[in-house]
Amino acid sequence: MDTNTSNTWWDSYRQTIQVTQRFRELVKLAGNKEDIARNMISLEKQKYPGKDEIWYLDRLIAELREDSMMGMAY
């Protein structure tokens, strides 16, 4: 097996796992509402087209965590 092909496959697999984990985290932060999480991603993609899927997820997770922390401060 070609090492380059193997590394490409492995990198793709790892990225898929990361996206899945972050999506699950986003769903949890969105009140366990998968449809809301998907809509949030869709809106981010409209505002910031052409980014990697992981970029959108990280951005939304950070935003929801920040909002959650702000709520705790009051």
Secondary structure in CASP SS format (residue, H / E / C, confidence):
PFRMAT SS
TARGET T0000
AUTHOR 0000-0000-0000
METHOD secondary structure of the structure
MODEL  1
M C 1.00
D C 1.00
T H 1.00
N H 1.00
T H 1.00
S H 1.00
N H 1.00
T H 1.00
W H 1.00
W H 1.00
D H 1.00
S H 1.00
Y H 1.00
R H 1.00
Q H 1.00
T H 1.00
I H 1.00
Q H 1.00
V H 1.00
T H 1.00
Q H 1.00
R H 1.00
F H 1.00
R H 1.00
E H 1.00
L H 1.00
V H 1.00
K H 1.00
L H 1.00
A C 1.00
G C 1.00
N C 1.00
K C 1.00
E H 1.00
D H 1.00
I H 1.00
A H 1.00
R H 1.00
N H 1.00
M H 1.00
I H 1.00
S H 1.00
L H 1.00
E H 1.00
K H 1.00
Q H 1.00
K H 1.00
Y C 1.00
P C 1.00
G C 1.00
K C 1.00
D C 1.00
E H 1.00
I H 1.00
W H 1.00
Y H 1.00
L H 1.00
D H 1.00
R H 1.00
L H 1.00
I H 1.00
A H 1.00
E H 1.00
L H 1.00
R H 1.00
E H 1.00
D H 1.00
S H 1.00
M H 1.00
M H 1.00
G H 1.00
M H 1.00
A H 1.00
Y C 1.00
END
